[in-house]
Amino acid sequence: MGKKEQILLTLDGKYTGYIPVIPVANTFAARWSGKPMGEVMSNSELYAQAVIDCRKHFDYDGLWVNGFGGVAAALGQGLTDKFGQESLTGEGVILTRESLEQLHEFRADQDLNLDGMINAIRMMKEQEPDQPIFTVVSSPASTAAVMMDVGNFYISMIKDPEFVKEVIRRITEPLVESVKMLARAGVDVIWNPMPTLSGTCISRKLYEQICRESNMYFNEQVRKCGLRLVAHACGKWDDRFDLLFGEGNDGVHVSECNFQEVCQMYGKDTCIMGDIPSVPIMLFGTPEEVYQTAFGNCMEALSYGTFILSPDCGMPPDVPYENIEEMCRAARDAVEKIGK
Ligand SMILES: [Zn+2]
């Protein structure tokens, strides 16, 4: 069985005698390549090559296509943002209901950002056909937060929830269209980070009333494309894990949580991903601390279900190389210890 098949089966909840190690290593790979970060991140070929070479060098799993901010930019580029400036990214351009009327039409086949991603995917498939390709696509509600400006998004949730729902509705189909295009290009897994929808930012009630339905619809559409889906519960989700784990994700990439409790409660039905603290352990910890945390995570999670070992958020660009080697070694040792 190839690596890609093993990893996809892991996400389907089937243990294959292998623990995938998949750090979210996009900026890390760009830094590792030794070229200027800005240049790599804005050039799809340089970027793809950095990701491919870096993965091979450390022998972890998975390739990351650079995050897709394209829908916000495609819909809102050139509109006036909250500072009165012409926006390049579509951030903060939907401040009132009237601004909804000004959004551009979305054409997936004419989107330059998407074009660059597809180019990177092609290179990855050619050079590493046995590695799954992950890409970052934010949910409709998270994208709405960006386009409305987060402060305005939170205030509107309380003062005018129908407005927020309308923005989410307007953004949903363009996002689904993009996902379809990425699926055709050969992406395997959508990774959906939701820091702005966490308990660190909004109440469980607001999440449930305003964001959840669109998350579930979006997830369903992603899975209809034949893609796997991993939600990244970035920040505090303890008070709403029951909701998140019921939204049709194949995997949940956890962060600040009671890891044992989450594995115990949800690991049987959903693949868990995590949970090495990205900054205190991966970046600043000793190799020994990384090994102990990683090994502990594997043994804990594997006693309930399937698991992907990863830092608990994006891997910082300056993580010491030895810490990555220790993370990979811990996963191999855990498999040996389990003895299957
Ligand atoms: Zn995160």
Residues whose N, C-alpha, C, O or C-beta is under 5 A from the ligand:
A	BS01	ZN	C234 D312 C313 G314
